[in-house]
Every structure is written in C-alpha cells, then in structure tokens.
C-alpha cells in the first residue's frame, strides 16, 4: 500500500508543459527525497500531488487510511514559512502545543504525554530554549523550525516537506535527517522531502527521486528517474 501514488501526471502553465508524464510513489515506513535543478518544478509537483494545483492530466491517489486502518493524516510544510509578523501574539511553545489539539478542540487540556511530545518536537529543531519567545520576534529560519516542530507535534502519518532545512547548520541538518529516518523506520511514517542536499542525505534516506529536464525540448518538460 502506498500513501502517495502518482501516475502519468502532466501540468501546464498557459499551455506550456512544466511537468510531463510524471509517475512516483511513497510508501509508509520510508524516507524519500525529491531533487532537481533550479526551476525543475519540484514544488509544483508537490502542490499538484496535494491538490493545491490541478494537474492537466494523470492520476493522483492519496491513501484514505494509514497502515493501521485509521484515517490518514497529512502534514505539509511549504518552502520558507515566514508569514508570522512582529505582532503575532503566541509564544513558540503555545504555537507548537496547538499541533496537539484535535480538530475543533482548541481548549482541550493537554496530557503529560502531549507535553512530552511538544518538548521533543521543539528539541528536534533546536528551539526548546526559545519556547517562551514571541513567534513574531523570530527570524525567518527560526519560524521555519517552529513550523516543523508544530508538524512533528501533530504527528501526521504522511509528512511532505519543501526545503525544510533552510537556515540550519550542518549538525542541525544531520540531526534533523536522523529524526526523519527514525520517524519513518521506527514509527512507520511516510516522508517526502524536497532538498538540494542530496549528498548529505544519502546515508539517511530510502529512495531518491530526481526531476530532470527532458532532452531536445523547447519547453520545461520533466520526467522522473530513480
């Protein structure tokens, strides 16, 4: 069973082909990276997969249930999340804690397990010591990290991450990749990550998908290779 199954997906901007006949899959329990040169429409492919953009043709199937037979939960972090302005009222801790609230139950009292999960999530992106800071006071890179921490606190089955390590140093990146590998292998999560750091990730990942330009084409046509 795959959590993501994409078959012959094509996407056009104003009749110009951007993605052409793309097929790929992501299964539970694996950490997969998606790479490609600048302009290779990696983010476009992710958005078309999630239904944020409508493909021109092809088929996209997102699993309804996870490996345990429960409703599949999805977490998506787009590239460079930094939209929290200086007046954003919540602290880092409050924002990440909100990831533990069930949908529609914003005032539920968090359990001890919830608090432990939040702490681990913040520690995983090296932001625990800044938990009492106002979100609006953080740098763009720090906002990216707490968005990731909130996603980890939510604990989705399928994680889709677009360049999540922007602003991280080498140690933080490696710790982060180790966390993703552990999440996939020990907890059965399905992880798809866009990255330029394909060499640094090789010892952590299960599969590498590349978007490459189709030869002898006037337009930006791409296909998949393993």
CORDAWO-V447106 format. One record per residue. N is the residue number from 1. RES is the residue in three letters. D_FIRST is the distance of its C-alpha to the first C-alpha in whole Angstrom. Layout:
n=N res=RES d_first=D_FIRST
n=N res=RES d_first=D_FIRST
//
This chain:
n=1 res=UNK d_first=0
n=2 res=UNK d_first=4
n=3 res=UNK d_first=7
n=4 res=UNK d_first=9
n=5 res=UNK d_first=9
n=6 res=UNK d_first=13
n=7 res=UNK d_first=15
n=8 res=UNK d_first=19
n=9 res=UNK d_first=20
n=10 res=UNK d_first=23
n=11 res=UNK d_first=25
n=12 res=UNK d_first=29
n=13 res=UNK d_first=32
n=14 res=UNK d_first=35
n=15 res=UNK d_first=34
n=16 res=UNK d_first=34
n=17 res=UNK d_first=30
n=18 res=UNK d_first=29
n=19 res=UNK d_first=25
n=20 res=UNK d_first=25
n=21 res=UNK d_first=22
n=22 res=UNK d_first=19
n=23 res=UNK d_first=16
n=24 res=UNK d_first=13
n=25 res=UNK d_first=10
n=26 res=UNK d_first=9
n=27 res=UNK d_first=7
n=28 res=UNK d_first=8
n=29 res=UNK d_first=11
n=30 res=UNK d_first=12
n=31 res=UNK d_first=15
n=32 res=UNK d_first=16
n=33 res=UNK d_first=19
n=34 res=UNK d_first=20
n=35 res=UNK d_first=24
n=36 res=UNK d_first=26
n=37 res=UNK d_first=30
n=38 res=UNK d_first=32
n=39 res=UNK d_first=31
n=40 res=UNK d_first=28
n=41 res=UNK d_first=26
n=42 res=UNK d_first=24
n=43 res=UNK d_first=24
n=44 res=UNK d_first=24
n=45 res=UNK d_first=21
n=46 res=UNK d_first=20
n=47 res=UNK d_first=22
n=48 res=UNK d_first=21
n=49 res=UNK d_first=17
n=50 res=UNK d_first=18
n=51 res=UNK d_first=20
n=52 res=UNK d_first=23
n=53 res=UNK d_first=24
n=54 res=UNK d_first=24
n=55 res=UNK d_first=23
n=56 res=UNK d_first=25
n=57 res=UNK d_first=23
n=58 res=UNK d_first=19
n=59 res=UNK d_first=16
n=60 res=UNK d_first=14
n=61 res=UNK d_first=11
n=62 res=UNK d_first=11
n=63 res=UNK d_first=8
n=64 res=UNK d_first=11
n=65 res=UNK d_first=10
n=66 res=UNK d_first=9
n=67 res=UNK d_first=8
n=68 res=UNK d_first=12
n=69 res=UNK d_first=11
n=70 res=UNK d_first=14
n=71 res=UNK d_first=14
n=72 res=UNK d_first=12
n=73 res=UNK d_first=15
n=74 res=UNK d_first=16
n=75 res=UNK d_first=19
n=76 res=UNK d_first=21
n=77 res=UNK d_first=24
n=78 res=UNK d_first=25
n=79 res=UNK d_first=28
n=80 res=UNK d_first=31
n=81 res=UNK d_first=31
n=82 res=UNK d_first=35
n=83 res=UNK d_first=36
n=84 res=UNK d_first=37
n=85 res=UNK d_first=41
n=86 res=UNK d_first=44
n=87 res=UNK d_first=44
n=88 res=UNK d_first=41
n=89 res=UNK d_first=42
n=90 res=UNK d_first=39
n=91 res=UNK d_first=39
n=92 res=UNK d_first=36
n=93 res=UNK d_first=36
n=94 res=UNK d_first=36
n=95 res=UNK d_first=33
n=96 res=UNK d_first=31
n=97 res=UNK d_first=32
n=98 res=UNK d_first=31
n=99 res=UNK d_first=27
n=100 res=UNK d_first=27
n=101 res=UNK d_first=28
n=102 res=UNK d_first=26
n=103 res=UNK d_first=26
n=104 res=UNK d_first=30
n=105 res=UNK d_first=31
n=106 res=UNK d_first=33
n=107 res=UNK d_first=36
n=108 res=UNK d_first=34
n=109 res=UNK d_first=35
n=110 res=UNK d_first=33
n=111 res=UNK d_first=33
n=112 res=UNK d_first=34
n=113 res=UNK d_first=30
n=114 res=UNK d_first=30
n=115 res=UNK d_first=32
n=116 res=UNK d_first=31
n=117 res=UNK d_first=28
n=118 res=UNK d_first=30
n=119 res=UNK d_first=32
n=120 res=UNK d_first=29
n=121 res=UNK d_first=28
n=122 res=UNK d_first=31
n=123 res=UNK d_first=32
n=124 res=UNK d_first=29
n=125 res=UNK d_first=30
n=126 res=UNK d_first=34
n=127 res=UNK d_first=35
n=128 res=UNK d_first=36
n=129 res=UNK d_first=40
n=130 res=UNK d_first=40
n=131 res=UNK d_first=38
n=132 res=UNK d_first=42
n=133 res=UNK d_first=42
n=134 res=UNK d_first=42
n=135 res=UNK d_first=39
n=136 res=UNK d_first=41
n=137 res=UNK d_first=43
n=138 res=UNK d_first=40
n=139 res=UNK d_first=40
n=140 res=UNK d_first=37
n=141 res=UNK d_first=35
n=142 res=UNK d_first=36
n=143 res=UNK d_first=34
n=144 res=UNK d_first=31
n=145 res=UNK d_first=31
n=146 res=UNK d_first=31
n=147 res=UNK d_first=29
n=148 res=UNK d_first=26
n=149 res=UNK d_first=28
n=150 res=UNK d_first=27
n=151 res=UNK d_first=23
n=152 res=UNK d_first=23
n=153 res=UNK d_first=25
n=154 res=UNK d_first=23
n=155 res=UNK d_first=20
n=156 res=UNK d_first=17
n=157 res=UNK d_first=13
n=158 res=UNK d_first=13
n=159 res=UNK d_first=16
n=160 res=UNK d_first=18
n=161 res=UNK d_first=21
n=162 res=UNK d_first=24
n=163 res=UNK d_first=26
n=164 res=UNK d_first=26
n=165 res=UNK d_first=29
n=166 res=UNK d_first=32
n=167 res=UNK d_first=35
n=168 res=UNK d_first=34
n=169 res=UNK d_first=36
n=170 res=UNK d_first=34
n=171 res=UNK d_first=34
n=172 res=UNK d_first=32
n=173 res=UNK d_first=30
n=174 res=UNK d_first=29
n=175 res=UNK d_first=29
n=176 res=UNK d_first=26
n=177 res=UNK d_first=24
n=178 res=UNK d_first=24
n=179 res=UNK d_first=23
n=180 res=UNK d_first=20
n=181 res=UNK d_first=19
n=182 res=UNK d_first=20
n=183 res=UNK d_first=18
n=184 res=UNK d_first=15
n=185 res=UNK d_first=16
n=186 res=UNK d_first=18
n=187 res=UNK d_first=16
n=188 res=UNK d_first=12
n=189 res=UNK d_first=13
n=190 res=UNK d_first=11
n=191 res=UNK d_first=15
n=192 res=UNK d_first=16
n=193 res=UNK d_first=19
n=194 res=UNK d_first=22
n=195 res=UNK d_first=25
n=196 res=UNK d_first=28
n=197 res=UNK d_first=28
n=198 res=UNK d_first=26
n=199 res=UNK d_first=28
n=200 res=UNK d_first=29
n=201 res=UNK d_first=25
n=202 res=UNK d_first=24
n=203 res=UNK d_first=25
n=204 res=UNK d_first=22
n=205 res=UNK d_first=19
n=206 res=UNK d_first=16
n=207 res=UNK d_first=16
n=208 res=UNK d_first=19
n=209 res=UNK d_first=19
n=210 res=UNK d_first=22
n=211 res=UNK d_first=24
n=212 res=UNK d_first=27
n=213 res=UNK d_first=29
n=214 res=UNK d_first=30
n=215 res=UNK d_first=33
n=216 res=UNK d_first=36
n=217 res=UNK d_first=35
n=218 res=UNK d_first=37
n=219 res=UNK d_first=35
n=220 res=UNK d_first=32
n=221 res=UNK d_first=29
n=222 res=UNK d_first=26
n=223 res=UNK d_first=23
n=224 res=UNK d_first=21
n=225 res=UNK d_first=21
n=226 res=UNK d_first=19
//
